[in-house]
Amino acid sequence: MGISDSVNYPLLNDLVEMGVLSSKSSPKVKGPFNIKMESFTGADTSGTQALAEEPLTNGVIGLFVNPTAAGSANTLSVLTEDTDYSISGSTLTWITDQQLNKCVIVYAY
């Protein structure tokens, strides 16, 4: 399967670093894998979220949040694994308080 290498360079770099793609030049999928996207409302510290699938080791492509609190700018930001959240099996555990955020996670499984 060919993938356009002119779409999103940071994502392309991350996919090569994770081992999902073979290279940045004429990349080929190294699978087998599937990509899953889920959305949910965050939780406070130590709160958990059950994911539909178990992500591959180092398979989280991004966890994006959008604040929903009154008076907050709706600025999309990316959270960092093992700083803002951790994943064990198919359970995401919050390290930082994200209860006022809408969340979207993209991962390989």
JOFENHU-V696041 format. One record per residue. N is the residue number from 1. RES is the residue in three letters. SS is DSSP state (A for helix, B for strand, O for the rest). PHI is phi as a letter, one per 20 degrees, with the letter a starting at -180 (NA if undefined). Layout:
# JOFENHU-V696041
n=N res=RES ss=SS phi=PHI
n=N res=RES ss=SS phi=PHI
This chain:
# JOFENHU-V696041
n=1 res=MET ss=O phi=NA
n=2 res=GLY ss=B phi=e
n=3 res=ILE ss=O phi=c
n=4 res=SER ss=O phi=f
n=5 res=ASP ss=O phi=e
n=6 res=SER ss=O phi=d
n=7 res=VAL ss=O phi=e
n=8 res=ASN ss=O phi=b
n=9 res=TYR ss=A phi=f
n=10 res=PRO ss=A phi=f
n=11 res=LEU ss=A phi=f
n=12 res=LEU ss=A phi=g
n=13 res=ASN ss=A phi=g
n=14 res=ASP ss=A phi=f
n=15 res=LEU ss=A phi=f
n=16 res=VAL ss=A phi=f
n=17 res=GLU ss=A phi=f
n=18 res=MET ss=A phi=f
n=19 res=GLY ss=O phi=n
n=20 res=VAL ss=O phi=f
n=21 res=LEU ss=B phi=d
n=22 res=SER ss=O phi=f
n=23 res=SER ss=O phi=a
n=24 res=LYS ss=O phi=e
n=25 res=SER ss=O phi=d
n=26 res=SER ss=O phi=l
n=27 res=PRO ss=O phi=f
n=28 res=LYS ss=B phi=c
n=29 res=VAL ss=B phi=f
n=30 res=LYS ss=O phi=e
n=31 res=GLY ss=O phi=i
n=32 res=PRO ss=O phi=f
n=33 res=PHE ss=O phi=a
n=34 res=ASN ss=O phi=c
n=35 res=ILE ss=B phi=d
n=36 res=LYS ss=B phi=c
n=37 res=MET ss=B phi=c
n=38 res=GLU ss=B phi=c
n=39 res=SER ss=B phi=c
n=40 res=PHE ss=B phi=a
n=41 res=THR ss=B phi=e
n=42 res=GLY ss=O phi=f
n=43 res=ALA ss=O phi=c
n=44 res=ASP ss=O phi=f
n=45 res=THR ss=O phi=g
n=46 res=SER ss=O phi=m
n=47 res=GLY ss=O phi=f
n=48 res=THR ss=B phi=c
n=49 res=GLN ss=B phi=c
n=50 res=ALA ss=B phi=e
n=51 res=LEU ss=O phi=e
n=52 res=ALA ss=O phi=f
n=53 res=GLU ss=O phi=c
n=54 res=GLU ss=O phi=e
n=55 res=PRO ss=O phi=f
n=56 res=LEU ss=O phi=f
n=57 res=THR ss=O phi=g
n=58 res=ASN ss=O phi=l
n=59 res=GLY ss=O phi=e
n=60 res=VAL ss=B phi=f
n=61 res=ILE ss=B phi=e
n=62 res=GLY ss=B phi=a
n=63 res=LEU ss=B phi=c
n=64 res=PHE ss=B phi=d
n=65 res=VAL ss=B phi=c
n=66 res=ASN ss=B phi=c
n=67 res=PRO ss=B phi=f
n=68 res=THR ss=O phi=c
n=69 res=ALA ss=O phi=f
n=70 res=ALA ss=O phi=g
n=71 res=GLY ss=O phi=n
n=72 res=SER ss=O phi=e
n=73 res=ALA ss=O phi=f
n=74 res=ASN ss=O phi=e
n=75 res=THR ss=O phi=d
n=76 res=LEU ss=B phi=f
n=77 res=SER ss=B phi=c
n=78 res=VAL ss=B phi=d
n=79 res=LEU ss=O phi=e
n=80 res=THR ss=O phi=d
n=81 res=GLU ss=B phi=f
n=82 res=ASP ss=O phi=m
n=83 res=THR ss=O phi=d
n=84 res=ASP ss=O phi=d
n=85 res=TYR ss=B phi=b
n=86 res=SER ss=B phi=c
n=87 res=ILE ss=B phi=c
n=88 res=SER ss=B phi=c
n=89 res=GLY ss=O phi=m
n=90 res=SER ss=O phi=d
n=91 res=THR ss=B phi=d
n=92 res=LEU ss=B phi=e
n=93 res=THR ss=B phi=d
n=94 res=TRP ss=B phi=f
n=95 res=ILE ss=O phi=e
n=96 res=THR ss=O phi=d
n=97 res=ASP ss=O phi=f
n=98 res=GLN ss=O phi=c
n=99 res=GLN ss=O phi=f
n=100 res=LEU ss=O phi=d
n=101 res=ASN ss=B phi=d
n=102 res=LYS ss=B phi=e
n=103 res=CYS ss=B phi=c
n=104 res=VAL ss=B phi=c
n=105 res=ILE ss=B phi=d
n=106 res=VAL ss=B phi=c
n=107 res=TYR ss=B phi=b
n=108 res=ALA ss=B phi=e
n=109 res=TYR ss=O phi=b
